[in-house]
Amino acid sequence: MNLQLTKVRRSYARPAVADVAGEVAAQVGEVARDASIQGSIAIAVGSRGIANIVDIVRTVVSELRARGASPFVIPAMGSHGGGTAEGQAEILAGYGITAQSVGCPIRSSMETVELTPDGGHNRVFMDRLAYASDGVVLINRVKLHTDFHGPHESGLVKMSVIGLGKHRQALEIHSAGVHGLRHHIPWTAQQIFASGKVLFGIALVENAYDETMVVRALRADEILAQEPALLDISRANMPSLPVDDIDVLIIDRMGKDISGSGIDPNIIGRNLIRDEPEPERPRVKAMTVHDLTPASHGNAVGMGFADVTTRRLFNRLDLQATNENTVTSSFLHRGKIPVVAPDDETAYAWALRSCNLAAGTPPRVVRILDTLHLIDLHVSDSVLSDLRDRDDITILSEAEPTFTATGDLSPF
């Protein structure tokens, strides 16, 4: 199959923080000015791929230690890492967060303490290590969630609940489906903040180039009120596919470091959650996903978004890690295994066949590296004709073969 695609580059606004570590230090100085920071401080770090995360954590550690505290890092990632303490520490190490790189111990536990108040509509849990500390600092990126939309999506609020609450809190919230995510998370966060354990959070926003564009330190009593404005900034600066109508979307790789759902539904126009509406656009007829990132440690949650995958990805699959994450979320369709093709070219051929295009109709094909990196893309001629006159598009190459003689994807 002689699929020829042209490489193009899409440009976006590019606000960015020039000195991320310096800005983190300044922000910590602001929130710590009148606060008593002493004793053991737990720094909560999640399972997402975040720009400059090692420098950010290391700077927070340094600033806390300079104020007389004894900081340590804990994983704040719900059921990820197979729902084990060892697995969650391994995820942090995969992002470069080790005792040596950030300058403090890494402590991981799945044990929790229950904080449920009388009259609550769900149980409230907190990581035992965090609860036993003298204070907690949250570090997370604020962005659109992959399961629901509302004033608080992915960020410090969600981390304070499902991240700090570990597997038990994830099960508790997800047991109510999307309603639990949208409505129970803010209430549960209120209980967490009311406990007095959270000192402040470092909220991060990234631009379309995956660069840090906002660093904001928020005291615990500011997080619920101020995070929605940061979410608006993230929404306005997120990348997207360049066209709305696509026959075959080729995704080179997926992974937990790319999106909490492996493949970001905000990008692909598929949701796959019962009783939740599907996005109006983009409209993708068939989708292939070809590989799983090493940082996912075999967790292929979200592979169910795709129609066809490859034997390569299938062989990297860790069913226990994938099933743990999928079943905890309760969104089972996202964990289904797509049709498995022997190689990349066959995966595309099967996906194209499912589009049922009339004979002689040129397919509308877009190839992306993953749903996080959407600056450079490969497009077919029928898509390129829609892009040629756009100011935000630069053509980088002539049309080139997408597959090698052995059926593998050519280098991106």
N, C-alpha and C positions, 0 to 999 in steps of 0.2 A: 504494500500500500504506500503510495508515494505522496504522503502528506507533507506539504511545503508550508511553512509558517514564517512570518516576518517578525523580527524583534522590534518592539517599540518601547519607548519610555514615556511615562506619564508624569507630569510635574504637578506639585502641590505647594501650597504655602508652607514655609519652613521655619517657623519660630523655634528657637532652641535655647537652652541654658548653656552659656559658654563654659562656666566653671561649676560643674555639678556638685563636686565635693564641697567647694566653698559656699555654694548656696545652701546645701544641707546643713553645714556648720552654722551658718547665719540663722537659718530657720529654727534649728534646735536652740540656739542662743535666745531667740525671741520667746519661745514657749517655756524655756527653763529659767527665765530671768527671775520670776517670783515664785518658782516651784521648789519644793524640797525634794531633791533627787539624791537618794542615798540607798545604801544596802544593795541587795541583788535585784537587778532589773532584767526582765525577760524581753528580748527583742523578737517579735513575731515576724517571720518571713514565709512567704507562700510558695506555691508550686508553679508560678508563671514565669516565663522568660521575660525579664524586665531589664531594660537598658541600664547599664552602669550599676547593676545591683550590688556587685562586690564593693565598689567604691562607696556606694551609699551606706551599706551596712557597716563597713569599716569606719566611716566617718562618724556614724551614730555611736558606735562603740567607743571611739576616741573621745567624743564630746561627753558622753556619760561618764567615762573613766576620769576625765579631767575635772568633773564635778564631784568626785569621790565615790561614785557608784561602782559596783562590780557587775558588769553586764554579761549576759550569755544569750545565745541565739536558740530559739525553738522553732520547729516547723509548725506553720499554721495553715494546714491544707486538708482539713476534713478527712475524707476516706482515701486520698491519693496515696501512692506508694504501696498499693496493695493493702492499705489499712493497717500497716505495721510501723512500729517505731523505727526499725532498721531501714525499711523502705523509704520512709520520709526523710531520714537523714541522708540516705543515698541520693535522693532527688536534690537536696540542697547542695551536696558535694558536686553533683552534675552541673550545677550553675556556678561552680567555683567557690561556693561558700563553705569554707572549712575553718577549723580553729586557727590554722596558720595564716589564711588569707585575710580574715577579718579581725584577728587579734583577741579572740575570746572563745570560751568553750561552746560547743554545740551539744545541746541536750535534747533528746527526743523521747517522748513517751506518749502512749495512747490513753493513759489513765486520765480520768476527769473527776471534777468535783461538781456536785449539783447545787445550783443556786436558785432553783425555782421558787418564786414568791407565791404567796397565797393568791388564788384567783387568776393565775396565769392561764393562757389558752394553749401553751406548750411548755415542756420542760426546758430548763436552761442549764447548760453545762459549760465548764471552763477547764482547760488543760490544767492538770494537777500542778505541774511545774510553774505555770503562770500564776496560779492562785497562791502558791506558796511563796512566790517572790514578793519583793517590796514594791513592785510596780511593773507595768507592761507598756512597751512601745510597739506600735503597729507600723509596718512598712508595706505599702501596697500601691499598685497602679490603679487609677480610677478609669474605667472604660465601660462600654456597653456590655451587658451580660449576654451570655449565649442562650439563655433559657427564657428570659422574661424581660419586660421593660417597665420602668417606673422611676420614681425620684431617686431611689438608691439601687444601683445595680451591682457592678463588680467594683470593689474598692475597700475602704477601711471599715464601713458598716458591715458588709458581708464577711470580711475577714474576722471581725470581732465576734461574729456568731459562729459560722461554720468552720472557719479556720481555727479559732481558739477552742471551739467546742469539740473538735476532732470528729471521729467517726460517729459517736453517739449523737452529737448535735446535728450532723449531716442527715442521719437517719430520721431524726425527730422533725426537722424542717421539711425534708423531701417527702415525708409520709403524707403531707398535705398537698403535694404536687406544686404546680405553679402558684396556686394561692398561697401556699406556705412561703415560697420564695418572695413573693411580692408583698405580702402583708405581715407574715410572722417574723421575718428578719428584722425590720425596723423596731418592732416591739421588743424582740429579744435583745437587740443591741442596746435599747434603753436600759434593760436590766443589767447588762454587762457593764455599761458605763456608770450606772448608779451604784455598782458594787465598790467603786473607788479604785479598782485595780488598774485600770488603764490610765496612764499619765497623759500620753498624747500619741498622735499618729503622724507619719510622714506620708502625705498623699502625693502621688506622682501622676503626671499626665504626659503622654508621648505624642509626637506629631506623626504624620503619615510615613515618615522615614524611620520610625522606631527610635527616635532620639528624644531625650528628656526635654520637655518644653515648659513644664511647670513643676516646681517643688514647693509644697505648702505644708507646714507643720500646723496641726490643729490640736488644740486641747480636747480632752474627752468630751467636754460639754459643748464643743463647737462642731463636732464631726457630723452629727445628723443634720444640722442646719446648713452647713456650708458645702457638704459633698455634692449636692445636686448641681451647683454652679460649675463645679469641676467636671462633672459628667457632661454638662452642656459643652464645655470646651473640648472635651475628648470627642464627642459626637461630631462637632464641627470640623475636626481635624483628622478624622479617620479616613483611610483610603477606601476605594471601591473598585469594582470591575468597570471598565470603560464603556461597556454597552449593556443594554438590558436583555437583549434576545440572543441566546447562545444555544447552538445545537449540542455541542460537546465541550464541556469544561474539563481540561486535563490538569490535575493537581499533582505535582511531582511528589510532594510529601505532606504528611500530617503529623501532629504530635501534641503532647500536653504542654510543651514549651512554646507552641504556636498559639494554641487556644485551649481553654478549659474543656472544650468539646472536641479537641483534636483538629477539627475543621470548623471555622467560625461561621455559624449560620447567618450572622449579620451580613456576611460577604456573599454567600452562595445563594441566598433566597430560599433556603429550605429550613424548616423548623423541626418537624417530626415529633411534635408533642401533642398528644390527644387533647382535643377541645381548645387548642390554641390556633389562631389563624396563621396560615402560611403567608410569608411576605409577598407583596404584590410584585416586587422585582428584586433582583434580576430573574428572568425566566429561563432556566436551564433545563433542557430536555434530558440530557444524560451526562453523568459525571463519572470520571475515573480518578482514583487515587492510587499512587504507585509505590510509595515507601513510607516508613515510619521512622521518625527521628530517634537517634540513640538516647536522647534525654527523656524520652517517654518510658523507657525501661519496659517495653512490651505492652504498655497500656494504649490500646487502640480504640478507646471510647470515641465515638463519632464516626467510625468507619461506615456505619449504617447510612450516613448521608450519601455516600457514593453508590453508584449502580454496579460498577465493576472495579475490582482491585487486581493485584498481581500476586503471584506465588511468592515473590520477594517479601512483600508486606506480610502476607499470611505466615510466612516462616518466622517472622519477628514477633508474632503475636504471643503475648502472655495472657492466657485466658483468665487466670485467677485475678490478675490486676485489672484487666478490662472488665470482667464481670462484676468485680467488687465496686468499681466506680459506676458502672452502668446501672446495676441493681439499686445501689444507694440513691442514685438520682431519680429512679423510678421511670426514666424515659427509655424504655427497652428498645424501641425502634432504632435508636442511635447506636446500639451495640450489636446490631445484626451484621453478620458477615456478608459482604457483597458477593456477586459472582466472581470467582477466582480464575483469572486468565494466566496462562503459562508465562507470558512476557508482556512488555509494555505495548508493543504494537498490536498484539491480539486484543489487549484490554481496550484500546482505542477502537479497533475494528468492531468489536462486539457492541460497544457503546453507540457507535455511529449507526450500526444496523438497527438498533432499537429506536432510532429517531424516525424511521419510516419516511425518509425524504423521497420525493419524486425523482425518477431517473433524470440525471443531468443537473440536479439542483446542487450548487456548490455549498458545502457545509459551512456553518458559522462556528468556528473553533477558536477557543482561547486557551492558552496554556499559561499557568502560573506556577511559581515555585512552591508557594503555600499561601494560606489566606492571611498571613501577617505581612508578607512582602509583596506589594502590588505596584511597585514603581516600574519595574521591567516586566514585560509580558510578551508572549508570542501569539500572533493572530493570523488567521487565514485571510485570503484576499477579500472575501465577502465582508469580513469585519473591518479590514483595513480601509475599505472604501468609505466606511462611516467615520473614520478617524483622520483621514488625510488633511482635512482643512481645519482641524481643531488646534487652538493655540497651546493647549496643554499636552500635546502629543508630538514626540520627536521620533522619526523613523531611524532605527539604528543599523539595519542590515537589509540585504536583499532576502527574498524568500529562500529558506534553506530546509533540507530534509529534517524531519522531526525525529526519525528513528534511524538507528545504525543498521548495518547489514545483518546483525544478529538479533534485531528486534528490540534493542534497548533504546530508551530515550537518549537523544544526543545531549551533551552537556548544556545546562541551562544558559 
